Amino acid sequence: MADETADNEAPGVRKQRAPGRWDGVEVMQYKQADTAPFRAVTRQLLFADPQLACEWRYFEVDEGGYSTLERHAHVHAVMIHRGRGQCLVGDTISDVSAGDLVFIPPMSWHQFRANAGDCLGFLCVVNAARDRPQLPGPDDLAALRTNAAVAAFIRTGQG
């Protein structure tokens, strides 16, 4: 019988039992629904051992869903694991699919959406110690909406 490590990260392999689902990994709510607007997103914490100094997470956006439009001082390194969709990084909207890599620089507005008839699953690496996300205020939204493509893309839960 294998022992747990001192940091509670179980050694060995966690089998993927279905697309985007692994043994021993809890599927959680993406965020508190009353703290930030999003739709149909789940979150899984794959690895968070303090020796890594980072967290490796998996998010899944169901059809019609979107992640929170946000920015923060920390960077994200993202790999699309399954499905197809689009992402906004700064003022650029890109189509993404399995295998694509997305780098999100500090203080860049970003949001992910799944295509109709599909889900979008992505792996994300972030620093374990990081700042809290910032939501756009009225001035930020006005600035984002000066770009017609961005205005049509973003979802904020605010009309």
Secondary structure as the mmCIF struct_conf table of DSSP 4:
data_model
#
loop_
_struct_conf.conf_type_id
_struct_conf.id
_struct_conf.beg_label_comp_id
_struct_conf.beg_label_asym_id
_struct_conf.beg_label_seq_id
_struct_conf.end_label_comp_id
_struct_conf.end_label_asym_id
_struct_conf.end_label_seq_id
HELX_LH_PP_P HELX_LH_PP_P1 ALA A 2 THR A 5
TURN_TY1_P TURN_TY1_P1 ALA A 6 ASP A 7
BEND BEND1 ASN A 8 ASN A 8
HELX_LH_PP_P HELX_LH_PP_P2 GLU A 9 PRO A 11
BEND BEND2 GLY A 12 GLY A 12
STRN STRN1 GLN A 16 ALA A 18
TURN_TY1_P TURN_TY1_P2 PRO A 19 GLY A 20
STRN STRN2 ARG A 21 TRP A 22
TURN_TY1_P TURN_TY1_P3 ASP A 23 GLY A 24
STRN STRN3 MET A 28 GLN A 29
BEND BEND3 TYR A 30 LYS A 31
TURN_TY1_P TURN_TY1_P4 ALA A 33 THR A 35
BEND BEND4 ALA A 36 ALA A 36
STRN STRN4 ARG A 39 PHE A 47
TURN_TY1_P TURN_TY1_P5 PRO A 50 ALA A 53
STRN STRN5 CYS A 54 TYR A 66
HELX_LH_PP_P HELX_LH_PP_P3 SER A 67 LEU A 69
STRN STRN6 GLU A 70 ARG A 71
BEND BEND5 ALA A 73 HIS A 74
STRN STRN7 HIS A 76 VAL A 89
TURN_TY1_P TURN_TY1_P6 GLY A 90 ASP A 91
STRN STRN8 THR A 92 SER A 97
TURN_TY1_P TURN_TY1_P7 ALA A 98 GLY A 99
STRN STRN9 LEU A 101 ILE A 104
TURN_TY1_P TURN_TY1_P8 PRO A 106 MET A 107
STRN STRN10 HIS A 110 ALA A 114
HELX_LH_PP_P HELX_LH_PP_P4 ASN A 115 ASN A 115
TURN_TY1_P TURN_TY1_P9 ALA A 116 GLY A 117
STRN STRN11 LEU A 120 ASN A 127
BEND BEND6 ALA A 128 ALA A 129
HELX_LH_PP_P HELX_LH_PP_P5 ASP A 131 PRO A 133
STRN STRN12 GLN A 134 GLN A 134
HELX_RH_AL_P HELX_RH_AL_P1 PRO A 138 LEU A 144
TURN_TY1_P TURN_TY1_P10 ARG A 145 THR A 146
BEND BEND7 ASN A 147 ASN A 147
HELX_RH_AL_P HELX_RH_AL_P2 ALA A 148 PHE A 153
BEND BEND8 GLY A 157 GLY A 157
#
